[in-house]
Amino acid sequence: LDLLEVPREKQREIYSSTAQELLTGLKNGSYTSHELVSVFIQRSYTLGREYCLTAFENFVEAISMAKICDENRERLIKEDKLPSLYGLPISVKDCVRVENQPS
């Protein structure tokens, strides 16, 4: 996996931030989607697996999508076309059918 090394202090900041704070950080360049995904994947490896919090992990695609978001964010901001949750990683704990994924 292409995980970024994110300093511990920045990890703590990310963990304690609200979704709105993370979105603001993405928009102003304090964070990248790749950083956020890397931090949350690392946490999933530790706590998520220890407590069986995830049934299916799609980390490779998450990293790929995060990089695409990072590449396009500045242009979308300039064009005033940035979707409201663009680049914010989420985890869904529910029974949701996702194309090309086990369900």
mmCIF file of the C-alpha atoms, coordinates in Angstrom:
data_MODEL
# 
_entry.id   MODEL 
# 
loop_
_atom_site.group_PDB 
_atom_site.id 
_atom_site.type_symbol 
_atom_site.label_atom_id 
_atom_site.label_alt_id 
_atom_site.label_comp_id 
_atom_site.label_asym_id 
_atom_site.label_entity_id 
_atom_site.label_seq_id 
_atom_site.pdbx_PDB_ins_code 
_atom_site.Cartn_x 
_atom_site.Cartn_y 
_atom_site.Cartn_z 
_atom_site.occupancy 
_atom_site.B_iso_or_equiv 
_atom_site.pdbx_formal_charge 
_atom_site.auth_seq_id 
_atom_site.auth_comp_id 
_atom_site.auth_asym_id 
_atom_site.auth_atom_id 
_atom_site.pdbx_PDB_model_num 
ATOM 1   C CA . LEU A 1 1   ? 0.000   0.000  0.000   1.00 0.00 ? 1   LEU A CA 1 
ATOM 2   C CA . ASP A 1 2   ? 1.113   3.525  -0.762  1.00 0.00 ? 2   ASP A CA 1 
ATOM 3   C CA . LEU A 1 3   ? 0.579   4.957  2.744   1.00 0.00 ? 3   LEU A CA 1 
ATOM 4   C CA . LEU A 1 4   ? 2.070   8.311  3.666   1.00 0.00 ? 4   LEU A CA 1 
ATOM 5   C CA . GLU A 1 5   ? 4.056   8.748  6.860   1.00 0.00 ? 5   GLU A CA 1 
ATOM 6   C CA . VAL A 1 6   ? 2.066   11.369 8.763   1.00 0.00 ? 6   VAL A CA 1 
ATOM 7   C CA . PRO A 1 7   ? 3.656   12.863 11.905  1.00 0.00 ? 7   PRO A CA 1 
ATOM 8   C CA . ARG A 1 8   ? 2.004   11.768 15.183  1.00 0.00 ? 8   ARG A CA 1 
ATOM 9   C CA . GLU A 1 9   ? 0.925   15.291 16.102  1.00 0.00 ? 9   GLU A CA 1 
ATOM 10  C CA . LYS A 1 10  ? -0.839  15.694 12.764  1.00 0.00 ? 10  LYS A CA 1 
ATOM 11  C CA . GLN A 1 11  ? -2.445  12.264 13.229  1.00 0.00 ? 11  GLN A CA 1 
ATOM 12  C CA . ARG A 1 12  ? -3.832  13.371 16.599  1.00 0.00 ? 12  ARG A CA 1 
ATOM 13  C CA . GLU A 1 13  ? -5.140  16.553 15.004  1.00 0.00 ? 13  GLU A CA 1 
ATOM 14  C CA . ILE A 1 14  ? -6.882  14.531 12.286  1.00 0.00 ? 14  ILE A CA 1 
ATOM 15  C CA . TYR A 1 15  ? -8.395  12.065 14.786  1.00 0.00 ? 15  TYR A CA 1 
ATOM 16  C CA . SER A 1 16  ? -9.827  14.871 16.901  1.00 0.00 ? 16  SER A CA 1 
ATOM 17  C CA . SER A 1 17  ? -11.216 16.907 13.994  1.00 0.00 ? 17  SER A CA 1 
ATOM 18  C CA . THR A 1 18  ? -14.826 17.032 12.896  1.00 0.00 ? 18  THR A CA 1 
ATOM 19  C CA . ALA A 1 19  ? -15.782 16.294 9.299   1.00 0.00 ? 19  ALA A CA 1 
ATOM 20  C CA . GLN A 1 20  ? -16.232 20.024 8.704   1.00 0.00 ? 20  GLN A CA 1 
ATOM 21  C CA . GLU A 1 21  ? -12.762 20.789 10.098  1.00 0.00 ? 21  GLU A CA 1 
ATOM 22  C CA . LEU A 1 22  ? -11.237 18.121 7.858   1.00 0.00 ? 22  LEU A CA 1 
ATOM 23  C CA . LEU A 1 23  ? -13.049 19.533 4.817   1.00 0.00 ? 23  LEU A CA 1 
ATOM 24  C CA . THR A 1 24  ? -11.791 23.021 5.662   1.00 0.00 ? 24  THR A CA 1 
ATOM 25  C CA . GLY A 1 25  ? -8.269  21.612 6.013   1.00 0.00 ? 25  GLY A CA 1 
ATOM 26  C CA . LEU A 1 26  ? -8.564  19.901 2.636   1.00 0.00 ? 26  LEU A CA 1 
ATOM 27  C CA . LYS A 1 27  ? -9.763  23.107 1.011   1.00 0.00 ? 27  LYS A CA 1 
ATOM 28  C CA . ASN A 1 28  ? -7.034  25.322 2.504   1.00 0.00 ? 28  ASN A CA 1 
ATOM 29  C CA . GLY A 1 29  ? -4.230  22.803 1.937   1.00 0.00 ? 29  GLY A CA 1 
ATOM 30  C CA . SER A 1 30  ? -3.590  21.828 5.568   1.00 0.00 ? 30  SER A CA 1 
ATOM 31  C CA . TYR A 1 31  ? -4.371  18.215 4.633   1.00 0.00 ? 31  TYR A CA 1 
ATOM 32  C CA . THR A 1 32  ? -4.493  16.088 1.528   1.00 0.00 ? 32  THR A CA 1 
ATOM 33  C CA . SER A 1 33  ? -6.983  13.306 0.962   1.00 0.00 ? 33  SER A CA 1 
ATOM 34  C CA . HIS A 1 34  ? -4.018  10.934 0.676   1.00 0.00 ? 34  HIS A CA 1 
ATOM 35  C CA . GLU A 1 35  ? -2.887  11.958 4.181   1.00 0.00 ? 35  GLU A CA 1 
ATOM 36  C CA . LEU A 1 36  ? -6.366  11.460 5.634   1.00 0.00 ? 36  LEU A CA 1 
ATOM 37  C CA . VAL A 1 37  ? -6.819  8.070  3.992   1.00 0.00 ? 37  VAL A CA 1 
ATOM 38  C CA . SER A 1 38  ? -3.343  6.976  5.135   1.00 0.00 ? 38  SER A CA 1 
ATOM 39  C CA . VAL A 1 39  ? -4.070  7.955  8.751   1.00 0.00 ? 39  VAL A CA 1 
ATOM 40  C CA . PHE A 1 40  ? -7.445  6.217  8.813   1.00 0.00 ? 40  PHE A CA 1 
ATOM 41  C CA . ILE A 1 41  ? -6.119  3.070  7.087   1.00 0.00 ? 41  ILE A CA 1 
ATOM 42  C CA . GLN A 1 42  ? -3.341  2.823  9.668   1.00 0.00 ? 42  GLN A CA 1 
ATOM 43  C CA . ARG A 1 43  ? -5.920  3.165  12.427  1.00 0.00 ? 43  ARG A CA 1 
ATOM 44  C CA . SER A 1 44  ? -8.087  0.529  10.804  1.00 0.00 ? 44  SER A CA 1 
ATOM 45  C CA . TYR A 1 45  ? -5.101  -1.849 10.741  1.00 0.00 ? 45  TYR A CA 1 
ATOM 46  C CA . THR A 1 46  ? -4.730  -1.473 14.493  1.00 0.00 ? 46  THR A CA 1 
ATOM 47  C CA . LEU A 1 47  ? -8.043  -0.765 16.213  1.00 0.00 ? 47  LEU A CA 1 
ATOM 48  C CA . GLY A 1 48  ? -10.347 -1.836 13.403  1.00 0.00 ? 48  GLY A CA 1 
ATOM 49  C CA . ARG A 1 49  ? -8.898  -5.301 13.101  1.00 0.00 ? 49  ARG A CA 1 
ATOM 50  C CA . GLU A 1 50  ? -8.400  -5.736 16.846  1.00 0.00 ? 50  GLU A CA 1 
ATOM 51  C CA . TYR A 1 51  ? -12.094 -5.047 17.510  1.00 0.00 ? 51  TYR A CA 1 
ATOM 52  C CA . CYS A 1 52  ? -13.479 -6.485 14.229  1.00 0.00 ? 52  CYS A CA 1 
ATOM 53  C CA . LEU A 1 53  ? -14.865 -3.118 13.155  1.00 0.00 ? 53  LEU A CA 1 
ATOM 54  C CA . THR A 1 54  ? -14.577 -3.731 9.419   1.00 0.00 ? 54  THR A CA 1 
ATOM 55  C CA . ALA A 1 55  ? -16.009 -6.563 7.355   1.00 0.00 ? 55  ALA A CA 1 
ATOM 56  C CA . PHE A 1 56  ? -14.366 -5.554 4.090   1.00 0.00 ? 56  PHE A CA 1 
ATOM 57  C CA . GLU A 1 57  ? -11.462 -3.189 3.518   1.00 0.00 ? 57  GLU A CA 1 
ATOM 58  C CA . ASN A 1 58  ? -10.965 -1.508 0.169   1.00 0.00 ? 58  ASN A CA 1 
ATOM 59  C CA . PHE A 1 59  ? -7.715  0.299  0.920   1.00 0.00 ? 59  PHE A CA 1 
ATOM 60  C CA . VAL A 1 60  ? -6.069  0.139  -2.503  1.00 0.00 ? 60  VAL A CA 1 
ATOM 61  C CA . GLU A 1 61  ? -9.034  1.816  -4.197  1.00 0.00 ? 61  GLU A CA 1 
ATOM 62  C CA . ALA A 1 62  ? -9.349  4.332  -1.342  1.00 0.00 ? 62  ALA A CA 1 
ATOM 63  C CA . ILE A 1 63  ? -5.748  5.452  -1.829  1.00 0.00 ? 63  ILE A CA 1 
ATOM 64  C CA . SER A 1 64  ? -6.222  5.654  -5.586  1.00 0.00 ? 64  SER A CA 1 
ATOM 65  C CA . MET A 1 65  ? -9.371  7.759  -5.208  1.00 0.00 ? 65  MET A CA 1 
ATOM 66  C CA . ALA A 1 66  ? -7.676  10.022 -2.649  1.00 0.00 ? 66  ALA A CA 1 
ATOM 67  C CA . LYS A 1 67  ? -4.842  10.757 -5.068  1.00 0.00 ? 67  LYS A CA 1 
ATOM 68  C CA . ILE A 1 68  ? -7.354  11.639 -7.799  1.00 0.00 ? 68  ILE A CA 1 
ATOM 69  C CA . CYS A 1 69  ? -9.156  13.985 -5.406  1.00 0.00 ? 69  CYS A CA 1 
ATOM 70  C CA . ASP A 1 70  ? -5.869  15.667 -4.517  1.00 0.00 ? 70  ASP A CA 1 
ATOM 71  C CA . GLU A 1 71  ? -4.981  16.108 -8.191  1.00 0.00 ? 71  GLU A CA 1 
ATOM 72  C CA . ASN A 1 72  ? -8.341  17.706 -9.025  1.00 0.00 ? 72  ASN A CA 1 
ATOM 73  C CA . ARG A 1 73  ? -9.120  19.741 -5.892  1.00 0.00 ? 73  ARG A CA 1 
ATOM 74  C CA . GLU A 1 74  ? -7.385  23.008 -6.829  1.00 0.00 ? 74  GLU A CA 1 
ATOM 75  C CA . ARG A 1 75  ? -8.970  23.099 -10.289 1.00 0.00 ? 75  ARG A CA 1 
ATOM 76  C CA . LEU A 1 76  ? -12.430 22.362 -8.881  1.00 0.00 ? 76  LEU A CA 1 
ATOM 77  C CA . ILE A 1 77  ? -12.038 25.136 -6.292  1.00 0.00 ? 77  ILE A CA 1 
ATOM 78  C CA . LYS A 1 78  ? -10.998 27.623 -9.001  1.00 0.00 ? 78  LYS A CA 1 
ATOM 79  C CA . GLU A 1 79  ? -13.968 26.600 -11.135 1.00 0.00 ? 79  GLU A CA 1 
ATOM 80  C CA . ASP A 1 80  ? -16.284 26.830 -8.096  1.00 0.00 ? 80  ASP A CA 1 
ATOM 81  C CA . LYS A 1 81  ? -17.337 23.209 -8.715  1.00 0.00 ? 81  LYS A CA 1 
ATOM 82  C CA . LEU A 1 82  ? -15.955 21.484 -5.611  1.00 0.00 ? 82  LEU A CA 1 
ATOM 83  C CA . PRO A 1 83  ? -18.561 18.983 -4.308  1.00 0.00 ? 83  PRO A CA 1 
ATOM 84  C CA . SER A 1 84  ? -19.303 19.488 -0.617  1.00 0.00 ? 84  SER A CA 1 
ATOM 85  C CA . LEU A 1 85  ? -17.715 16.242 0.702   1.00 0.00 ? 85  LEU A CA 1 
ATOM 86  C CA . TYR A 1 86  ? -15.020 15.952 -1.978  1.00 0.00 ? 86  TYR A CA 1 
ATOM 87  C CA . GLY A 1 87  ? -11.973 14.018 -0.799  1.00 0.00 ? 87  GLY A CA 1 
ATOM 88  C CA . LEU A 1 88  ? -13.288 13.238 2.678   1.00 0.00 ? 88  LEU A CA 1 
ATOM 89  C CA . PRO A 1 89  ? -12.782 9.529  3.437   1.00 0.00 ? 89  PRO A CA 1 
ATOM 90  C CA . ILE A 1 90  ? -15.688 7.689  5.024   1.00 0.00 ? 90  ILE A CA 1 
ATOM 91  C CA . SER A 1 91  ? -16.349 4.216  6.310   1.00 0.00 ? 91  SER A CA 1 
ATOM 92  C CA . VAL A 1 92  ? -19.837 2.787  6.073   1.00 0.00 ? 92  VAL A CA 1 
ATOM 93  C CA . LYS A 1 93  ? -20.831 0.160  8.597   1.00 0.00 ? 93  LYS A CA 1 
ATOM 94  C CA . ASP A 1 94  ? -24.010 -1.136 7.086   1.00 0.00 ? 94  ASP A CA 1 
ATOM 95  C CA . CYS A 1 95  ? -25.187 -3.548 4.455   1.00 0.00 ? 95  CYS A CA 1 
ATOM 96  C CA . VAL A 1 96  ? -24.719 -1.522 1.291   1.00 0.00 ? 96  VAL A CA 1 
ATOM 97  C CA . ARG A 1 97  ? -24.321 -3.042 -2.157  1.00 0.00 ? 97  ARG A CA 1 
ATOM 98  C CA . VAL A 1 98  ? -21.244 -1.602 -3.870  1.00 0.00 ? 98  VAL A CA 1 
ATOM 99  C CA . GLU A 1 99  ? -20.405 -2.370 -7.490  1.00 0.00 ? 99  GLU A CA 1 
ATOM 100 C CA . ASN A 1 100 ? -17.550 -4.878 -7.907  1.00 0.00 ? 100 ASN A CA 1 
ATOM 101 C CA . GLN A 1 101 ? -17.310 -5.487 -4.139  1.00 0.00 ? 101 GLN A CA 1 
ATOM 102 C CA . PRO A 1 102 ? -18.489 -8.448 -2.017  1.00 0.00 ? 102 PRO A CA 1 
ATOM 103 C CA . SER A 1 103 ? -21.813 -7.926 -0.296  1.00 0.00 ? 103 SER A CA 1 
# 
